[in-house]
Amino acid sequence: MGKLTRLGYKVDRQMPIDIQFEDVHFQAAFRVDMLVDDRLVLEIKSVDQLHKVHAKQLLTYLRLMKQPVGLILNFGGETIKEGIRRLVNSHTDSAPSAPLRE
């Protein structure tokens, strides 16, 4: 975090995510490890290998926060290169688009 802020990025750690379901509000239902410049969600792990549940966790955060992209950073693998996974939130709340025409 220190390096990112020294480079001029805004970094929020353990940022709470609220959930609204019908008339019920859940304050701080989840916490994101890091949010960089209000647009990049970072989920930090230290496990032998990443599993589907880690990706689902990050995708849930992206959808709830309406953010387009996030990274899982796993420091438990052989190399940091194999421990980085980029996920894109393709979920949209709008109606489906019209089919493409040829």
Backbone hydrogen bonds in HBPLUS format (Angstrom, degrees):
<---DONOR---> <-ACCEPTOR-->    atom                        ^
c    i                          cat <-CA-CA->   ^        H-A-AA   ^      H-
h    n   atom  resd res      DA  || num        DHA   H-A  angle D-A-AA Bond
n    s   type  num  typ     dist DA aas  dist angle  dist       angle   num
A0005-THR N   A0001-MET O   3.04 MM   4  6.32 163.8  2.07 160.0 164.0     1
A0006-ARG N   A0002-GLY O   2.91 MM   4  6.10 152.8  1.99 146.7 155.0     2
A0007-LEU N   A0003-LYS O   2.99 MM   4  6.22 136.4  2.19 141.1 152.5     3
A0007-LEU N   A0004-LEU O   3.16 MM   3  5.08 128.0  2.45  91.9 105.5     4
A0009-TYR N   A0004-LEU O   3.01 MM   5  5.47 160.1  2.06 152.4 146.1     5
A0008-GLY N   A0005-THR O   2.99 MM   3  5.00 157.1  2.04 102.4 109.2     6
A0037-ASP N   A0010-LYS O   2.70 MM  27  4.77 170.9  1.70 151.0 154.2     7
A0012-ASP N   A0035-LEU O   2.96 MM  23  5.15 162.5  1.99 145.5 151.4     8
A0035-LEU N   A0012-ASP O   2.87 MM  23  5.15 147.2  1.98 146.4 155.1     9
A0014-GLN N   A0033-ASP O   2.94 MM  19  4.70 158.4  1.98 124.0 126.0    10
A0015-MET N   A0032-VAL O   3.00 MM  17  5.13 124.6  2.32 147.6 147.8    11
A0032-VAL N   A0015-MET O   2.87 MM  17  5.13 162.5  1.90 147.3 145.8    12
A0017-ILE N   A0030-PHE O   2.84 MM  13  5.15 154.5  1.90 144.8 143.0    13
A0029-ALA N   A0017-ILE O   2.90 MM  12  5.94 120.8  2.26 144.7 153.3    14
A0030-PHE N   A0017-ILE O   3.35 MM  13  5.15 161.3  2.39 139.3 144.0    15
A0019-ILE N   A0026-PHE O   2.91 MM   7  5.04 160.5  1.95 142.1 148.6    16
A0026-PHE N   A0019-ILE O   2.72 MM   7  5.04 175.1  1.72 162.9 164.6    17
A0021-PHE N   A0024-VAL O   2.85 MM   3  5.28 168.0  1.87 164.5 165.4    18
A0024-VAL N   A0021-PHE O   2.87 MM   3  5.28 164.5  1.89 137.1 137.7    19
A0034-MET N   A0042-LEU O   3.13 MM   8  5.02 143.7  2.26 152.9 151.8    20
A0042-LEU N   A0034-MET O   2.84 MM   8  5.02 173.8  1.85 147.2 148.3    21
A0036-VAL N   A0040-LEU O   2.83 MM   4  5.04 167.5  1.84 149.1 151.5    22
A0039-ARG N   A0036-VAL O   3.05 MM   3  6.06 169.1  2.06 129.6 132.3    23
A0040-LEU N   A0036-VAL O   3.07 MM   4  5.04 151.8  2.15 142.1 149.1    24
A0041-VAL N   A0069-VAL O   3.47 MM  28  6.77 170.0  2.48 142.4 143.5    25
A0071-LEU N   A0041-VAL O   2.81 MM  30  6.31 154.6  1.87 161.8 170.6    26
A0043-GLU N   A0071-LEU O   2.87 MM  28  6.26 163.8  1.89 163.2 168.3    27
A0073-LEU N   A0043-GLU O   2.89 MM  30  6.20 162.9  1.92 156.5 161.4    28
A0045-LYS N   A0073-LEU O   2.80 MM  28  5.96 166.0  1.82 155.5 153.2    29
A0075-PHE N   A0045-LYS O   2.89 MM  30  6.26 164.4  1.92 145.0 143.1    30
A0054-HIS N   A0051-HIS O   3.03 MM   3  5.59 140.5  2.19 113.0 122.8    31
A0056-LYS N   A0052-LYS O   2.93 MM   4  6.25 160.4  1.97 155.8 162.0    32
A0057-GLN N   A0053-VAL O   2.97 MM   4  6.08 151.2  2.05 139.7 146.9    33
A0058-LEU N   A0054-HIS O   3.16 MM   4  6.45 165.4  2.18 147.0 149.7    34
A0059-LEU N   A0055-ALA O   2.87 MM   4  6.09 165.2  1.89 155.1 159.7    35
A0060-THR N   A0056-LYS O   2.94 MM   4  6.07 150.9  2.02 144.2 151.7    36
A0061-TYR N   A0057-GLN O   3.12 MM   4  6.48 158.5  2.17 149.0 154.3    37
A0062-LEU N   A0058-LEU O   2.92 MM   4  6.23 162.1  1.95 155.4 160.3    38
A0063-ARG N   A0059-LEU O   2.96 MM   4  6.14 161.5  2.00 149.1 153.5    39
A0064-LEU N   A0060-THR O   2.94 MM   4  6.12 168.1  1.96 155.4 158.8    40
A0065-MET N   A0061-TYR O   2.93 MM   4  6.01 152.8  2.00 150.3 157.6    41
A0066-LYS N   A0062-LEU O   2.83 MM   4  5.67 109.1  2.34 133.4 150.0    42
A0067-GLN N   A0062-LEU O   2.90 MM   5  4.87 161.0  1.93 142.3 147.3    43
A0066-LYS N   A0063-ARG O   3.19 MM   3  4.89 148.4  2.29  93.6 103.0    44
A0089-ASN N   A0068-PRO O   2.80 MM  21  4.95 166.4  1.82 137.4 142.2    45
A0070-GLY N   A0087-LEU O   2.93 MM  17  5.32 154.9  1.99 155.6 159.6    46
A0087-LEU N   A0070-GLY O   2.87 MM  17  5.32 169.2  1.88 155.1 156.8    47
A0072-ILE N   A0085-ARG O   2.80 MM  13  5.08 161.0  1.83 150.1 156.8    48
A0085-ARG N   A0072-ILE O   2.96 MM  13  5.08 155.6  2.02 146.5 152.1    49
A0074-ASN N   A0083-GLY O   2.67 MM   9  4.45 162.3  1.70 137.4 142.8    50
A0083-GLY N   A0080-ILE O   2.93 MM   3  4.82 139.8  2.09  96.5 109.2    51
